[in-house]
Amino acid sequence: MKIKNVLFNAIILILTSNAFSYDLETLKAAMSQNNPELLTLQEEYKRSELDVKDAYGSLGPTVDLQLSGTYMVNPPIDAVYVNVDDIVNSVQWPSVYQPASTGQYVKVYDGMENTLYGIQFSLIQPLFTWGKLANAIALYKQLSQIKLTQLELKKQQLETELETRLISLKYLQRINDILDEEKTYIDRLIEVSEIAEKAGMLLHQEVVDARIQGKELELAQVDVKEQITNQLLELQRSTGIEDLTLENLDFEIDEEQIQSIIHQDKNKVEEEILNGKQLSIKLVTQFKEMNGTAEKIAKGAVYWKPDVALKLTGGYGGPRFPLFEPNWNRKDDYSLNISIGIKTTLWDGGKKLRDVSRRISETKTADIKQIDVRSTIRKTLNEQWNQAEVCLIKIEYQLLKIEASDSKIKQKEMVFETGYGSESDVLSAKIERCNQMIEKEKQALACATACLTINYLCK
């Protein structure tokens, strides 16, 4: 993973040093490497794989080894001596012979040594568990697959969000450019109105109305710039690239490609989405399967179903390690035991029965969620499809209004040039056209967002 990160960063460095621009694929690659949500899910998936290995490990034996060493400054058992005279006197000698007292002592035990070592070894091997171990492996495998699906689903969500933000930035940039153009018209309108007021040709209220338009435009510009800044900050957070600007984003909007999804047959698209391959549906299906496995485990742990295991224990205790102690094999300091253990729960107040009921309930809940997810997807698809179609109609409507405004502007300009019209009428017509263009871009953005949502549902 470290090597991949180094290679990716090197590629990013080369791209930025040559062109200093980021296209959609580069941003997606950066997001895969740096997005905190994806990185968190990747680590969760790695841990789930370790859990699967642990589950497989439970099929084999559990081996424990314990070593201990003790140094005793004052051993509890000292050397043992026997009086020679006591031994001699314990023998029944002939009356004609009575041995003389020697007063000597014989050492029969050297005493406990200062060192004491102990070794304990145990091995436990499950033999029969009513399928609990095999089902536990299946459960952890299913959980790992759920983590993988969650990772893929989150990646798809973030990629769709990434593309949506890029498209939003482009449309917001267009709107900002139109607002800049409109500002020149409004500034000129205010100037012309003030001159006309001084000449007594215009009421003060009309001058105030022009100034109000100017302030409304300023507020709109601030709002658009704030949205652009927020979108850039979200892109930086999502991709981990801190120097993203509008200038170094290499992305163009392909409206025809984006809108192509709603030119397909809606029923066919819905059928493809609901066929089970959609990740949200796949995820709830996996949860349902996992709950079914958990139910099997709970049923295998009910009363009077004993688990059987083999237990092997061995040990050694003495003043020295085996092989280093003289005659260690004849001192009988070792032990070896082989046992067959059976363990079961006879009664615990009905907890295990209630646990089975819980698992059955969770499986039914998963069925309900599966139905609900399918219904939610169908509802979302219908809403976004209708929104996209309505937006297209509104775009056509705005285009007609823009076309009418173009004719109106030409007419006003011709009248103004002949000296019968006013410049204010021309400027007002141009301002109206700018507002229509802004509305068109807003509808195009809403349409693109709806189409991207539909594309996401199709994945």
Secondary structure, 3 states (H helix, E strand, C coil): CHHHHHHHHHHHHHHHHHCCCECHHHHHHHHHHHCHHHHHHHHHHHHHHHHHHHHHHCCCCEEEEEEEEEECCCCCCCCEEEEHHHHHHCCCCCCCCCCCCCCCEEEEECCCCCEEEEEEEEEEEEEECCCHHHHHHHHHHHHHHHHHHHHHHHHHHHHHHHHHHHHHHHHHHHHHHHHHHHHHHHHHHHHHHHHHHHCCCCCHHHHHHHHHHHHHHHHHHHHHHHHHHHHHHHHHHHHCCCCCCCCCECCCCCHHHHHHHHHCCHHHHHHHHCCCCCHHHHHHHHHHHHHHHHHHHHHHCCCCCCEEEEEEEEEEEECCCCCCCCCHHHCCCEEEEEEEEEECCCCCCCHHHHHHHHHHHHHHHHHHHHHHHHHHHHHHHHHHHHHHHHHHHHHHHHHHHHHHHHHHHHHHHHHHHCCCCCHHHHHHHHHHHHHHHHHHHHHHHHHHHHHHHHHHHCC
